[in-house]
């Protein structure tokens, strides 16, 4: 068995964001799972695995703040995986602070970091410590508004047994008035463009309607920005692929998330779908608000 036949997944993220549910999901699908693995044991476990002649082909490890005493070695371990041609992915689960706070209050469990007197400060400190790891993630999933069932559906969509599938790109339209999605890899603001909201005949329509798209795109600044935007994203994609990213969330925001951002997301979908090289999805988060 070749090394690159191995499906090797690292599950990490914020405490209370759903790592246990994610591990259960993968265990039910034939992954050999280990919870709370010290980072320094990654390479040792891989060595033992190959000595066993690869009887287990899918591995998933949960590494999080509970292993913080070993965390400083995590990045060195990741480098070792790359040097040994181990095909790995990092799944990072996240949620907004207020949601994590509510989840801990409901379960009445102590935060695993436990360095401050208040739960919120421990959550904030954990987020600070995990920032570099979050930036390394192949896939980031925001569980703020997800039930356990929703999370399973999301994971099912992302992991279909194809560990080396094409780069998946999701273009997300949103309204700044409803908050910025926390699972974005990059974000662009189109509030400087002409707003159809102030045109009576377009106010109740959305960027899914041709009339709105034509109104937004007829402005010279819209055409120029779209050209620069597609050029920038096209430039960045190969670099994200080089860093083993498997999913990109690209947010386009306007004031309410109905007109300009929806128009641009639809245009970007049309443009990048034409290449056939990537899995392209769109999500209009606030279009019905």
N, C-alpha and C positions, 0 to 999 in steps of 0.2 A: 504494500500500500504506500503510495506516494504521500509526502507530507502535505501537499496542497489538496488532498482529498478530505482532510479533516475540517469539520465545521466547528470552529472554536469561538465561543461567544462570551464576552465579559459584560455582565449586567451590573450597572452601578447607578448612582443618582442620589437624590435627596431622600432622607428618611421620611417615610410616610407617603412617598410618591407612587408606590405600587411594585416594589422590587420582588416582594414575596409572591404576589399574584403573577408576575412575569415569570418567575422561576417555576411556579406550578404549571404555567402554560407550556413551557418548554419541556418540563419533565413528562407531561402528558403526551408529548410528541416525540418521545424517544431519546431525549437528551439526557446524558449523565450529568446531574447537577450537584454542585457543592455550594453551600451558603457560607458567607463570612470567611472566605479564603484569604489568608495573609498574602499580600502581593508578592512577597519574596519566594513563595512556593510555586509560582506559575511555571517557571522553567523546569523545576524539579518534577512537577507533575507531568509536564509534557514529555520529559525523558522517560519516566516510568510508563507513560502511555504507549510510546513507541516500542518499548521493550516487551509490552504485552501483545505485540503484533496487531495492534489496531482492532481489537474486538469491539471496542466502542468507537463509533465514528463521529458522534456529535457530543460536544462538551459545552457546558454552560456554568460559569462561575459568578457568584455574587461577591463583589468587592466594594466595600463602602466605608463610611466614616468609622465603623466599628473596628476596622483594621488600620486605623490611622497611625498606630505606632510603626507599621510597616510601609506606610503609603509613600514615604520619601523614596523608596526603591521601585515604585510602580513604573515610573517612566523608563528606568533602566531595563526592567523586565519586558516592557513593550518593545524596546530597541532589540532585545534578544530575540523576541518573536519574529520581528522583521528580518533580522540577520539570518535566522534559521528557516526563512521562507514559510512561516506558519500563517495560514490564511485566517485572520481573526476579524471580528467586529466588536465594537463597543456600543452597547445600548445604554443610553442615559435617560432615566426617568425623572421628570421634573414636575413641579406644580407651584402655583403662587403661594407666597408665604402665609396669607390668611387661610387658605385651604388646608395647608399642612398643619397650621395651628388648630384649626377646627377638628381635624382628624385625630390629632394627639389628645385633644380635650375629650373627644367622644370615647376613645379607647382607654383614657386615663393612664397611658403608658408614659414612662419617662423618656426624654430624648436621649439617644445613645451617646451624644457628645457630652452633655452634662458638665459644661465648664462655667456656665453662667447661672445666675439665680432665676432667670426668667426663661420660659420656653421660647419666646420670640427671639431673644438674643442668641440662644443656641441654634435656632434655625438659620438666622442671619450669618452666624459664624460658620456653620456647615456650608452654606452657599459660597462663602468667600473661599473656604479651603478647597472646595471642589471645582472652582472656576476653571483651572487649567485642564482638569480631567474632562469637564464638559466640552471644552474647546476641541478635545481630541476625538469626541464621540463620532461614530459612523452614523448613528441615528439618535435623534432626540425626540422623545414623546412627552408632550404636556398632558398630564392626567387631571388637570384642574377640573374639567367638566366631564370626565369619563367615569362611568360605572365600571365594575369589574368585567361585565359583559362587553362594554364598549372597548375596554383595553384589550380584551382577548381578540375582538374583531380587528382592532388596529394592528396588533401583533401578527394576526393571521394574514393580513394584507401585506405587511412588510417582509415576513419570513415565509416563503412558500417552498422551502426546501432548496431554493436556488441561492446558495451562499455567494455565488459569484455573478448574480444577476446584474443587468444594466443599472447604471446610476439612475435613481429615481428623483425627479424634481417636482416639487409641489409649489405652484404659484398661489399665494393666498392674498385675497383682497380683504381689507379691514378698515374700520373707521377709528380714527384716533380718539374720538369722543367715547368709545367703548373700551379703550385700553389697547396696548400693544401686545400681540401674541408673544409668549415667552419662549416659544420653541423655534424662533426664526434664526436662520444662519446669516441672513442679510436682509436689510430693509430699505425701501425707497419711499420717499414722500412726494406725492403728486398734488398736494394742496395748492401749489403755485399755478396750476393750470386752470383755464376757464371752467366755472362750475355750473353744470346744467341745472342744479337745484334752483337757481334763480331765474330759470326760464319756465314760465308757467306751464307750457305744453310738455315739458320734459321732467318736471319736478317729481311726478309720481312714477316715472319710468326708471329703468336701471341701465347699467352698462351692458346688459344682455340685449337691449333693444338697439336696433340699427341706428335710429335717429339720435340716440345719446352718443353712440360711438362716433358718428359722423360729426356731431357738434364738438366733441372733445378733441378729435384728431384733426380737425380743420385748422386749428391754430398752429402757427409755425413753430412755437416753442414745444408743442406736443410732438410734432413730427421729429424735431431735432432731439428731444429728450428720449423718445422711443429708440431712435437710431443709436444714441450713445448708450442707452440701457442694454439693448440687445448685444451691442459690441462688448460692453463690460462683462456681462454674464457669460458670453461666449469665451472671453479671455479667462475668466475665473474657473470655469467648469473643469478643464483639464488639470488644473492645480489642485482642486478638491479631490479629483479622482486619484491623483498621485499620492495624496494623504489618506487614501483608503476610505474616503467618504462614500457611503452608499445611498445617502438620501440628503437632498438639499431642500430646505424650506425657505422660499424667497417671498417676503412680504411686500405688498404695495399698498400704501395707506393714503386715504383721503379723509375728509372730515367725518362723513357718515358711513362710508363703506358701501355706497350704492351706485355711484356714477363713474367718477374718474378712475378709481382704483379697480373697479370691476372691468371697465373698458380696457385698461392696460393689462390686467391679468389675462383677459380673453385674447388680446393681441399677442402677448408673449406665448401663450399656449399654442396659438396658430403657427407662430414663427418656429418655435423649437420642436413642435411635433413633426414639422416637415423634414427634419433631419433623419428621423427614424433611429437615432442612436441611443435615445434615452426613454425612460418611462416618464411621461409627463402627466401630471394631475393638476387640477385646479380646485380651489375651495373659496367660496364667497362667504366669509364668516358672518358678515353683518348685513347682508343684502335684504333680509326680511325683517330687520329691526325698525 
